[in-house]
């Protein structure tokens, strides 16, 4: 086996591998930075809840289109995800429940509803596809959707970077200077949902959030400044996609889980050796005197 | 109000300040879940005044500030901002409300104070960058621009927030427990800045719990124990009999929150 046949061959020979690679890199570019911001807002688990919330909408899209149609399921997912985000916001403002608690209750209902709807019509295989994705079955249409979402995400993030970061860091301040914080909060939730919809086809509702949170946590272990964190998150997500696809190709593993496990492996290694990781305390760093 | 006014306002000092109306509280009541945290507070912060809000724990001091900043809505009464908008206010929340480990540099944090100039999308001009440097040197953090805020001590971080307030150039400065868990030297330096704001005829309102600090630096005091015990000159407000009253009111809270009869008060 040559280096060519291991690393490059699969992508040259098979169109589905190329499309999967482009999709996972695009996913990483969009979801990685979003994940970093989610984590900094202490909303890491909200991403998880949101990804489940997408399910019933996708399932209704599946019913209406009569099969696995990405545009229909994506649109349904978008609507369902945004509704849950808005509903949770309303519930936390009008009742004693905190936002994460209302997210937790809504996503369980959504997950159950989604599985119910899919199993009404579809087969178990369809259910598996919805839950775990089919990254190797991505077609040109899906690729445009994923690429479009990644581009839109990066463009919006570039424009609203300052108010978004300010809202994250010190919401009270932004409110006092009339910075329209809630607007950016909603816009950010919108970005979370569309990125989950993008990850949905590739990794399914259960693992889409993996491309968001694992790279973000990896980034926090390595970097101390926000721009570097965003860069590391996007790179490690894209790299997990590449490495995961190569490994799954040669070993015959399922691609989606292999990609997420690759990211988890990077996370595990980072936990040990990264500057903010566990092993650093074994090596006392010299410090300046006085 | 014209945004360039603060300059004229500095030069003309007291005269100009007279023409700006006071911040008036009329019967302000703020409640959490219908449990009033602050009752029927009435009074005013005169333009250019330096007022401490003091009182026992749970007296509603921070609640009152949040109501002033519009973060909490009033159950009753009204607050008249004296013709200003909330954007003329600079607000320093309690240290615990800001994530000190957020990955931002000192300069990025301070430059937020120039929001009125940069807005959400505008670039940071050379003039703004120069102001950031000036503000940092005014708080004794020269050369800290590129440091991460996560690497600062609590005192240094408070200096950064004061630098941000300096950049805001606000007419009214509202500080919530600005010197809690801050070392003595930083407290002294920051109190100097507060004094400077006072001589610049800005209105300063600070929640404090150290009565010595209040006596030494704040001419006016609002002694709060869920309602205004006294609102006036500090030596009167912090007289022993008033402090005793405030403490007695604090101890009474345990016996179930009394429901206040609004109609009866209105008639009285």
Interface residues (C-beta under 8 A of the other chain):
Chain A: X40 X96 X159 X160 X162 X163 X165 X166 X168 X169 X170 X172 X173 X175 X176 X177 X178 X179 X180 X223 X224 X225 X226 X229
Chain B: X33 X69 X70 X71 X85 X86 X87 X89 X90 X91 X93 X97 X98 X99 X102 X103 X104 X105 X109 X112 X115 X116 X118 X120 X121 X148 X150 X164 X168
